[in-house]
Amino acid sequence: MTPIRKPLPVDFGLLLLVSAIWGFTFICNDIALDHFSPLAIACWRIALAGLIVFFICRIRQLKMPTDKRSLVTLACIGALNGLVPFTLIGWGQQTVDSALTALLLTTSPFVTLLLSHFMTGDDRFSWNRLSGLMIGFVGVAILFGQEILLSGNNIFGMLAIMLAAACYSLSTMLIRKLSHLPSLVIVTGSLLAMCCLVVPLLIWLYPPWQQETSAKSLLALVFLAIFPTAIAYVLRAHIVRVNGAVFMSNVGYLIPLFAALWSWIFLGEIPKAVMWVAMALIFAGIYLGQRPARK
């Protein structure tokens, strides 16, 4: 694995950009679910995004790895980073509201912190990092606390979403194992590996010629494939390679903030004053987590 470096301002900018893209995913998922099943959405996202990054790789003349270990790792990344969590989150959102979904996904940084300590040599556990993650989690809990308490949610849907968060953490660790490869190659290889599975599955279960849809649902699906999957995954792989998995895991706390921001802008859902308290705690947690550990 290539060594990681301390985050620079540009790295924080990329982290915010990825969070902003993924924060819009909840709105698009709700729109796409009007005509597509959770599994169909996952399959289409992977297939379309795989084609996009494959053509970019061809244009840039980047070669895919051919050794067995890299191919198996890419296939595992594709499954843990795409089909499995996409399906679990889509299925869970049918019985779990968006607020609780966002909170449950913030369990991923804790899993990442634990895994990175044992699976990497330069992205280790520290009390500053743990404290920062806890402060960020409190911020998200405050942001959505009232909505979570007042709404009934299915326990199995909640467990599915938490399992999806763990899948993201494990896939991040596997990306670090391939940090010697370009970010675009990692994303392309993992998506193409999953395309071999999802395309036959899509044709068998949800034949495109039999799919009923609308322009709105179709546009949401295309957006999910291009931005949260193709573009954001390449940025994510780059951040993991350069700054490590724990730094990247902070995106889990920023996504709810952007989700609330997009709901404010596009749905007219005026944020409450508690949002600014949550924002302060989240950014304080990220800052604390990046401070050097005391010797």
C-alpha positions, -999 to 999 in steps of 0.1 A, spaced: 0 0 0 12 35 -8 17 57 23 -10 83 31 -4 120 37 -19 146 59 -50 161 43 -45 194 24 -72 220 17 -78 204 -17 -84 171 0 -111 187 23 -126 202 -8 -129 168 -25 -144 154 7 -171 181 6 -177 175 -31 -182 138 -26 -205 145 3 -225 169 -17 -230 144 -45 -240 116 -22 -262 138 -1 -284 142 -32 -287 104 -36 -316 101 -11 -339 124 -31 -330 106 -64 -335 72 -48 -370 82 -36 -379 94 -71 -364 63 -89 -383 39 -65 -416 51 -80 -409 28 -110 -378 8 -103 -373 -18 -76 -342 -15 -52 -324 -43 -71 -332 -28 -105 -318 6 -93 -286 -11 -81 -282 -30 -113 -288 0 -136 -264 22 -115 -236 -3 -117 -241 -11 -154 -244 25 -166 -215 37 -144 -194 7 -155 -198 17 -192 -189 53 -185 -157 46 -166 -147 19 -190 -148 42 -220 -129 68 -200 -102 42 -193 -100 33 -230 -96 70 -240 -68 74 -214 -53 40 -225 -52 27 -189 -47 -10 -186 -66 -33 -162 -47 -56 -139 -46 -93 -149 -32 -111 -119 -57 -133 -99 -53 -115 -66 -62 -81 -80 -91 -94 -100 -106 -112 -70 -101 -80 -49 -118 -58 -76 -147 -82 -77 -151 -80 -39 -149 -42 -40 -176 -42 -66 -199 -64 -45 -193 -45 -12 -193 -11 -28 -221 -15 -52 -247 -43 -56 -249 -54 -19 -252 -20 -2 -273 -4 -30 -298 -33 -27 -298 -32 12 -303 5 14 -330 5 -13 -348 -23 5 -343 -8 39 -357 26 28 -390 10 20 -396 6 58 -371 31 73 -374 69 68 -346 89 53 -336 106 86 -329 73 103 -313 59 71 -288 88 72 -281 82 109 -276 45 105 -251 50 77 -229 71 100 -220 39 119 -196 32 90 -168 55 103 -166 35 135 -163 2 116 -137 18 93 -116 31 123 -116 -4 138 -107 -22 105 -81 3 95 -61 -2 127 -57 -39 119 -56 -39 81 -33 -10 74 1 1 87 -4 39 85 -40 46 92 -41 36 129 -64 41 158 -60 72 180 -81 87 207 -84 119 188 -100 100 159 -124 82 181 -134 114 199 -139 131 166 -161 103 153 -182 104 185 -187 141 183 -197 139 146 -221 111 154 -237 132 182 -241 160 156 -260 137 132 -281 123 160 -291 158 171 -299 167 135 -324 138 130 -332 129 166 -368 143 167 -378 127 134 -364 94 145 -383 94 178 -416 103 162 -415 78 133 -420 40 134 -393 21 116 -388 -16 108 -360 -33 127 -351 -55 98 -348 -25 75 -326 -8 101 -303 -38 103 -301 -40 64 -289 -3 63 -263 -9 91 -251 -39 71 -248 -17 41 -227 7 61 -203 -21 71 -200 -32 35 -188 3 26 -162 2 53 -148 -32 42 -147 -21 6 -127 10 16 -101 -13 32 -99 -33 0 -94 -2 -20 -64 6 2 -50 -28 -6 -49 -17 -43 -36 18 -37 -7 11 -61 -33 12 -90 -48 44 -104 -82 54 -89 -99 52 -122 -86 16 -128 -98 5 -93 -133 19 -99 -135 6 -135 -123 -29 -126 -147 -32 -96 -177 -20 -116 -169 -42 -147 -166 -72 -124 -201 -65 -110 -215 -59 -145 -208 -95 -154 -233 -104 -127 -258 -76 -127 -264 -74 -165 -277 -110 -168 -296 -105 -136 -312 -73 -149 -322 -88 -182 -336 -119 -164 -356 -102 -136 -363 -68 -151 -362 -68 -189 -356 -33 -201 -382 -37 -228 -408 -45 -202 -399 -18 -177 -425 9 -172 -410 43 -162 -414 80 -165 -390 107 -176 -386 118 -139 -377 83 -126 -354 77 -156 -336 110 -151 -331 102 -114 -317 68 -123 -292 83 -149 -281 109 -123 -275 81 -98 -253 62 -123 -232 92 -134 -227 113 -103 -230 92 -71 -216 61 -87 -191 69 -116 -178 103 -106 -180 101 -68 -165 65 -67 -134 77 -86 -130 106 -62 -136 83 -32 -109 59 -44 -85 88 -49 -91 101 -13 -87 66 2 -54 62 -17 -40 96 -7 -55 103 27 -66 69 41 -98 52 49 -105 70 82 -104 105 66 -127 93 39 -151 79 65 -159 115 76 -181 117 45 -207 97 65 -213 128 88 -213 153 60 -238 135 38 -268 142 62 -259 179 62 -260 181 24 -291 159 23 -308 185 46 -294 214 24 -307 198 -8 -341 192 8 -341 229 17 -332 240 -18 -353 216 -39 -381 205 -16 -386 237 4 -380 219 37 -368 248 59 -340 235 82 -345 240 119 -321 258 142 -308 225 154 -292 219 120 -266 247 127 -258 230 161 -253 197 143 -232 213 116 -209 228 143 -205 195 160 -198 176 128 -171 200 116 -156 201 151 -155 163 151 -137 162 117 -112 188 129 -105 169 161 -101 137 142 -74 151 120 -53 166 148 -20 147 154 -22 121 181 -3 130 214 27 109 220 
